[in-house]
Amino acid sequence: QVLLTESGGGLVQSGGSLRLSCRASGFNQRYWPIGWFRQGPGKEREGISCISSKDGSTYYADSVKGRFTISRDNLQNTVYLQMSNVKPEDAAVYYCATDFETPCSGTSDIRRILYYDYVGQGTQVTVSS
């Protein structure tokens, strides 16, 4: 059974940093594309980053590029989203997702994260200004 469990959310000051974790179980995340998307209050879901299963290439939405970093820890079977220079508009519920059949091979694939088959329960990020 493919399961994703997010953690690491919480309250962060504007300009601060936070690291979100997405622990995979039931499958080896190393061989699956993994993405993160978020949904802020009153906003639509927004794909923000994904990491390729082929070569580990990473891709980011313009809204987070240069501030967020996605990475894998294959020993922990976990994918991370390091958030830096957090802004008030980053406040949202953050979800990780995966879909073996949908590749992450370019920036244009970030929007496809929203349609991945498997999604975690989400973790809340609140930003204080």
N, C-alpha and C positions, 0 to 999 in steps of 0.2 A: 504494500500500500504506500503510495506516494504521499508523504506528509511534509509540510513546511511549517516551521515554528519561528516566528519573529520575536525578538526581544531587544531591549536596549533603549526603548523610547523613554521619554520623560520630559522634564522641564529644562530648558536650556536658555541662557541669556542670548540676546541678539549679539552676534559676533563670536559666539562661543562654538564649541565643537561637541559632537555626539557620535557614537558609533552604534549602528544598528546591526544586529545579527540575524541571520536566517539559517536555522539549522535544518538540514535535510535528513529525512529518515525514510527507509524503504527503498532507497535508490542511491546511487553514487552521483552526487551533484556534479562531479568533475566531467561527466560525459553528457550533461544536459545544459542547455542554455538557461541562465537564470536572470531574471529581471526584477527591478523594483518599480513600483508605481505608487502614487499617493493620491489621496483625496482630502482636500481641505474643506473647511466648513462652507457650505453653499457653493462649492466649486465642482467642476467635473473631474473625473479621474484623469490623472496625468502620468504617462509613462516617463520615467526619468533616467533610467540607466539599465543596461544589460551587459552580460559578459558571455562571450562566445564559448561554446563547448569544444570547438575545433582547435583554437590556438590561444584562447584566453584573452583575445582582444576585447577591449571595453569601449562602450559608447555611452554618450550622455546627451540629454536634452540641453538646449541652450540655457534654460533657466537654472541649471545646476553645474554646468561645465566650469571647471576650474575651482570648484568649491567642494564637490562630492567625489568620492573615489570608491569604486566597486572592486572587490577582490575576493579571492577564494582561499580557503584553508582546507586543502584536501585531507589532511590528517583528521581535522575536526568535522569534516563533511559539512562545512559551513561557509556561507557567503556573507560578506560584510558590506555595509555601506557606511563609509566614513564621511561624516558631514562636518564641514568646516565653514567658518565665517557665516554662520547660520543667520538667516534674515527672518523677519516676522512672517513674510509670505511663505516660508517653508513649513509653517505650522500645518499639520495634517496627520491623518492616519496613513502610515506607510505599510505597504504590503510587498512581500516577495512572491514571485510566481515562476512557474516553469512549465515547459511544454516540449517534449522530446522532438515533436514533429515541426516545430516552428523555430527556425534558426535566428540567431542574433549575429548578423554579419555586417551590419552597417547602421548608421544613424537612423535611416528610414525604418529600421526594424523596431525601434523603440516603441512606436505607437502600437505594435502588434503585441506587446506585453499585456495589454489590457484584455487580450483574448486568449491568453495562456490557459491551459486546462486546469492547472493546479495552483491554488492560491492559499497563502497562509491566513491566519486570523487577523493579522494587522497589529501594529504597535503605534501608540499615540505619541506624537511629538508636539510639544507646546513651547512656544517661543515668547519669552518676556522681553519687552523693549526697555 
